[in-house]
Amino acid sequence: MTHLEPPGRLDRPVDGRLDHILGDASAEITLVEYGSYVCSHCRAANEEIARVRSHLGDRLRYVFRHLPIPGSEIARRAAELAESAHSNEEFWKVHMRLMTRSAQLTEEDITVVTREIGLENEEPQQADVVAEKAKTRIDADIRSAQASGVRFTPTFFINDRRYDGPWDESSLTDAMLGRLGHRMQSAALDFAAWGPSAGVLLLLATIVAVLLSNLRVGDEFERLMHENVGFLIGTEAFGMSLRHWINDGLLTVFFLVVGLEIKREMTVGRLATTATAILPIAAAIGGMLAPALTYWLLIPSGPWEHGWGIPMATDTAFAVAIIAMMGRRVPVELRIFLTAAAIVDDIGSIAIVALFYSEELNLLYTAASVALGLLLWFFNRAHVYRVSMYLLLGVTLWACVYASGFHASLAGIVLALLIPTRPPANLRALIGQADTIIAAEAQRGDVLRRGPSLPALRALDAIHDRIESPADRLLRYAGTRSSYLILPLFALANAGVEITPAVWSGHELLMLAIVAGLFVGKPVGIMAACAIAVRLGITTKPEAYSWQQLLGAAALAGIGFTMSLFIAGQAFTETTDFAAAKIAVFLASILSAMAGALLLLTAGKHSTNRAAAIGDKAIKATSWTMGSNSPGPREKHRTAIGRTRKRRWRSLGAKLGKAVDEARHEGCDRIQALLQGEMPGVEEVQLRIGQIGQVGAGTGFHEKRVVAPPEDLGG
């Protein structure tokens, strides 16, 4: 599942004509701070910045940009006072005085500093010019902060990249010097923030698996996958092959993530209301029934008849990766539709595995699984919020489900549905509590030598735990590991296929049924279900995307891959049958990806031309009006004016269409963040609790630190 993140880069490069720079212009490291003189955290962080500047010397240049706390008159006046300085040197003197004259900025500080720089003696006309210049510069800094994704003060950028780590001297220095640990972390975050990253990693793992299977090392790799791994307790032993540990063990975490995402979407997400859920639900149902029916019509009774579940699945990672690579050419609403449909598709795939691809059941272990499920439900109802308790019971549940005959990965779904959520936290109260604890700790004489006390650390841990529900926390931690570790390992262990004539021979009908189900049945089923639902008046298609764009998304849903390979492994025991099914899934996924991308690209071009159509309609209307009211003797002059206006109308129409499209994308980004149920301000509180402890004294909950407009925070 993708999450929208604010931009992590500085929107406006440092410019000596617009910015106040402290340090050599040729310095290799640039630190930009968006701050406010009223913010106690900015004042505390100012001491750390001074230490860092002293440590790095000429290698660092420091830039301060204004972001006055909204609603604070004194914060705005302090920023205007600093900008009223007559030179860059005088600005930094005023800056340091405002930051350090008192523990908290007061009216007296403003008065004293105003007197020190001689603003009281300026002529009224000159004072007005200086004030207007200061206001313009501060407004430019505020716009820059919003464009750069700044949501609270202080926010730092190191060499144009936002820094989200602690504000203490050691952490800032490590980040600025680009030490190995920080570089590795930054590279990982950059890759994860790239939309297609999960799909690209999955594709690379698939290519490696296919290459290994067709090289000399293929036999060695296959033997490795069959190596037995387990443990021994007394006389009792438990073990599975390495491939089974991946398919039955690690893939349970993937199903846990899927279950958590389903739970979130059905409670606070895109499937929470009837209006937003009907169209993707109808699409998913049609997209499951039509491929299964296509397969059933082509495959006669025999050993292959159990493979009808293979073409029913959709691989979200690949589909979303292709859409992400197209950027703004694909409407955000279409991404929401495809993701929601994939969630419903996952529910269907899970049900199919549970009902039709399980082994002979062991009633004793089945009863034990039910008992553990009831115990998890009791903990949920009793408001037990310790994630460790649920994970411990989840491992036991996995063992019982595995022994019962059901596929072990179903334990992940059950665990996901029974892990509790919590009502939203009072973030303002949590910030105040954290500020109070840190301020009290800062008064202790030995805090710098021994660190915070154990009670303070426990209290901060409790605050951190309250910010997120157990379900949200587990999804945040397990989601990335599922996308970037477990699924690539699954592809590496299962996607390998030795391409030989024996695989093709005698399996043509099987491969045709799978390819037809995914490449033809999927889009036909999705489009038919959507058209029927719209025609019956059950729901409406959003105006943001056309039917051709919907067809493109439906074609992308034919990328089966992960779940298709998983079901194929359950359906076919013969090696050659499984290999043929793999090749068919690969072919269908490639064809679906190409068709979907082509449909979306051509649809994007058609939608771009809508602006010109708007201009043409305006031209006709204008020409008719001019023709009916213009006097006859001016016909030639009128024709020239008409041509000029025609060009202007076309230009205006194109600009209008582009502006509407951009506004719609921006608005839908915010709507999608709301629909995903992201708690406004959670990231800010998490960062504040982690960072506030690094700056020590000077804390106190006096002002609102979150500086983004309410609509930017999902409110």
QUIBEL-V934352 format. One record per helix or strand of 2 or more residues. SS is the DSSP state (A for helix, B for strand). FROM is the first residue (numbers start at 1). LEN is the number of residues. If there is no record, write none. Layout:
# QUIBEL-V934352
SS & FROM & LEN
SS & FROM & LEN
This chain:
# QUIBEL-V934352
B & 20 & 3
B & 29 & 7
A & 40 & 20
B & 60 & 7
A & 73 & 11
A & 88 & 13
A & 107 & 10
A & 119 & 3
A & 124 & 24
B & 155 & 4
B & 161 & 3
A & 169 & 9
A & 180 & 14
A & 197 & 17
A & 218 & 8
B & 228 & 6
B & 236 & 6
A & 242 & 26
A & 274 & 25
A & 305 & 8
A & 316 & 10
A & 327 & 3
A & 332 & 25
A & 363 & 19
A & 387 & 18
A & 410 & 9
A & 427 & 16
A & 447 & 4
A & 454 & 14
A & 470 & 25
A & 501 & 4
A & 508 & 28
A & 547 & 10
A & 562 & 10
A & 575 & 34
A & 610 & 20
A & 632 & 44
A & 682 & 14
A & 710 & 4
